[in-house]
Amino acid sequence: MGVKKRWVRLGAFALAGILIVAAALQLTGLLPKLNPFGTSTVDRSQPAVLQAVRDLSQYHAAVGDYQVIVDIEKDVKWVPASIAGERTLFVAAGSVDAYVDFGPIVENALTVSEDRRTVEVRLPEPQLAKPNLDNQRSYVFGQERGLVDRLSALVTVPQQQQFYVAAEKRIADAAQRSGLIERARANTKAMLTGMLTALGFQVTFPAEPAG
């Protein structure tokens, strides 16, 4: 029994010495931090599958960058906010493209004069694409929850889709009011003028009806 106790004692001293050396190396930065419960990330996502290919005939003439703060609050009637309810501040950043689609252009969109020196161009009306949110710059800035909602969040995955949908709507409304369509129209005219002038034409555009 004496020999066995001696070996146990030596083993304990050896283990203690190893731990002391490891701790010293860790403090000096020579050994990475030891974490027996460290986590690792494994990406088992499948590769993307091509489902369709579409030919585009759009000239993207302007793009607007926008930022919006979405403030959504959910109240429960007759219940204090500290018990039930939720308020979320969501910062969203995204862009909107303004483009002209030359695909459905009609045959008489270009009218060339008899002396073939002047061409009149009838442009399709510019359109706004769906807002494109930047996920890296969009995030929940702050969130207040009642006790019931905090407990519910422990067992269910919080849904953030409503914040993205609300942000897209507000950015789309801002794009409509910011003159992006007018900028796209002017840029498209400048592009066509430069291209047709290089071919020897004088370019004109029909007067737009007064709004």
C-alpha positions, 0 to 999 in steps of 0.5 A: 500500500505504501508503494501505491500511495507513493505513486499516487502522490507522485502522479498528483505532483506531476499533474499539478506541475503540468497545470502550473507550467501550462498556466504560466505559458498561457499567461505569457501568451505562448500557449493558447487559452485552454477551454474544455467546453470550446465550441466549433462551427461546422458548415454542412450547407449544400452547394447552390443549385442553378434553377434558371437563367434569364437574359436581361435587357436593362440599363441600370442608370442610377443607384441610391443608398439608404439607411432607416431605423425601424422602431416596432413596438408590440403592446399587450392590452392591460398588461404592463410592458415589464410583464409582456410586450416588446420593442425593437429598434432595427437599423437597416441599410440598403440600396435601390437600383433605377433602370430602363428596360429596353426589352419591350421597346417598340419599333418606333422608339427611334425615328431617323430623319430623312437626311439621316442626321437626326434621330428622335429617341422615345425612352421607356419609363425608368423603374425602381428595382426591389430594395437590396438590404445589406445584411452586414450593415443591418442589425438589431440596435436595441430590444426591450422585452417583458418577462413573458417574451424573454422566457419565450425567446429561450425556447423559440427562435426570434423572427426578424423577417418582419423588421426586414420587410418593414425596412424594405418598404420604408426604403422603397418609399424613400427611393420614390421620393428622392428623385432617383427615377429622374436621375435614371432618366437623365443618365440614360439620355446622356448615355444614348446621346453619347452613343448616337452622337459618336455614330454621327447623329444629332439626338433629340427626345420628345417633350415629356407631358407636364405632370 
